[in-house]
Amino acid sequence: LEESLPHEYTRTVELVPFHCAVVPKTLCGELLKILQKTAPLGQDFLHLKRVRPRPGEASMLEVLLTRTEAPVPQDVAALLESKGHGATTVAEVPRHGAMTRAQLASFSQHWPLTYRR
């Protein structure tokens, strides 16, 4: 007899593009308050951590803004522009949350995740 797991437990990472801002730690709190009101990640992306440290730049953070199919909200764009951080990049993040520790290790190489059993 062989155990058969649902597809969710064996799938490989599938990436989706998000607008991402690179901001100093001092600006992050203000930016997150606006994002919570104008652009919540939504039910489909609760597994993603919204912020991660910028590799090689201790004082900078990368913040997920919105899916690339949606425009960056005007309030967010205005704040970033006023603080001199108007340019955004694109980050490829996992579409699905990890169902196993192995998936968590694999998926987290792209963007940090929250692991929920």
Buried (B, 14 or more C-beta within 10 A) or exposed (E): EEEEEEEEEEBEBEEBEBBBBBBBEEBBEEBBEBBEEBBEBEEEBEBBEBBBEBEEEEEBBBBBBBBBEEEBBEBBBEBBEEBEBEEBEEBBBBBBBBBBEEBBEBBBEEBBBEBEE
